[in-house]
Amino acid sequence: MAIPLANVTIFGGAIANCVLNMPKRHPDPSVDRPLIDYDLVLVMEPLTIAGAVVGAIINKLAPEWLITFCLVATLAFTARKTWSKGFSTYEKEAKKNAVS
């Protein structure tokens, strides 16, 4: 019962967010366009839905050890990239603070 309720809640939040943001305009007054970039939505959403469908099919067909390995590899890659970015940002800020 919790999963359908969570899905409905997320869907309702997305619909409300979309309805509230549709009339809003871009914050830069020299650019007269909507806040939502509909061209980007048309490019991204079909790919997002296709990825979810393909991912669901692979999740059903692949063995559990392969799914676990892929999740761990993704986590390791993301953690390494985040650590590198955080460390480089820390070094830049420390250097900037040392100068001033």
C-alpha positions in Angstrom: 0.0 0.0 0.0 2.9 2.4 0.6 4.4 2.2 -2.9 1.2 3.2 -4.7 0.6 6.0 -2.2 4.1 7.3 -2.7 3.7 7.2 -6.5 0.4 9.1 -6.3 1.9 11.7 -3.9 4.9 12.3 -6.2 2.6 12.5 -9.3 0.4 15.0 -7.5 3.4 17.1 -6.5 4.7 17.1 -10.0 1.3 18.1 -11.5 1.0 20.9 -8.9 4.5 22.1 -9.6 3.9 22.2 -13.3 0.6 24.0 -12.9 2.1 26.6 -10.6 5.1 27.2 -12.9 3.3 27.4 -16.2 2.3 31.0 -16.0 5.7 32.2 -14.7 8.1 34.0 -17.0 11.9 33.9 -17.2 13.5 36.1 -14.5 15.5 38.1 -17.0 13.1 40.8 -18.3 15.1 41.1 -21.6 14.2 37.5 -22.4 10.5 37.1 -23.0 9.9 33.4 -22.6 8.3 31.0 -20.2 10.1 29.8 -17.1 9.7 26.1 -18.3 11.9 25.3 -21.3 9.4 23.2 -23.3 12.0 22.4 -26.0 14.2 20.8 -23.4 11.2 18.9 -22.0 10.4 17.5 -25.5 14.0 16.2 -25.8 14.5 14.8 -22.3 11.2 13.2 -21.4 11.0 10.5 -24.1 14.5 9.5 -23.2 13.7 9.5 -19.5 10.7 7.3 -20.0 12.6 5.0 -22.3 15.4 4.7 -19.8 12.9 3.8 -17.1 11.2 1.1 -19.2 14.6 -0.4 -20.3 15.8 -0.3 -16.7 12.7 -2.1 -15.5 13.1 -4.8 -18.1 16.8 -5.3 -17.3 16.0 -5.4 -13.6 13.6 -8.3 -14.3 16.0 -10.2 -16.6 19.4 -9.7 -15.0 20.7 -11.8 -12.1 20.8 -10.2 -8.7 24.6 -10.2 -8.5 24.8 -8.2 -11.8 22.4 -5.6 -10.5 24.2 -5.3 -7.2 27.6 -5.0 -9.1 26.2 -2.2 -11.3 24.8 -0.3 -8.4 28.1 -0.6 -6.4 30.1 0.5 -9.5 27.8 3.5 -10.1 28.1 4.5 -6.4 31.9 4.1 -6.5 32.2 6.2 -9.7 29.9 8.9 -8.3 31.6 9.0 -4.9 35.0 9.3 -6.6 33.9 12.1 -8.8 32.2 13.9 -5.9 35.3 13.5 -3.7 37.5 14.9 -6.5 35.3 17.9 -7.2 34.9 18.6 -3.4 38.6 18.4 -2.9 39.4 20.7 -5.8 36.8 23.2 -4.7 38.2 23.1 -1.2 41.7 23.8 -2.5 40.5 26.7 -4.6 38.6 28.2 -1.7 41.6 27.7 0.7 43.9 29.4 -1.8 41.5 32.3 -2.2 41.1 32.7 1.5 44.9 32.6 2.0 45.4 35.4 -0.4 42.8 37.7 1.2 
